[in-house]
């Protein structure tokens, strides 16, 4: 009595996965899913590394790329000569601005000196 109210239990396939830290876990999949669609690798719930179905040869950790700085990305996009040219251009602009500001300051000082004499 009441067994029909418990719901239908679908057929399942249980697969075991193993990671390189010797963790193992079992996951269930619906039996109706094609075997080609089942994942070959999953993330280990214990350590987060990739886990495969072969216990003797678990997936190895992919090479870990360290954090790249802005300069590292710039060096990937520019050659040393391009960087030198850009730096020379920026330095020339700064020098030009300083010369112009110095000339303006001298002219302002002359005007101020003339104004105080009058």
Secondary structure, 3 states (H helix, E strand, C coil): CCHHHHCCCCCEEEEEEEECCCCEEEEEEECCCCHHHCCCEEECCCCCCEEECCCCCCCCCCCCCCCCCHHHHHHHHCCHHHHHHHHHHHHHHHHHHHHHHHHHHHHHHHHHHHHHHC
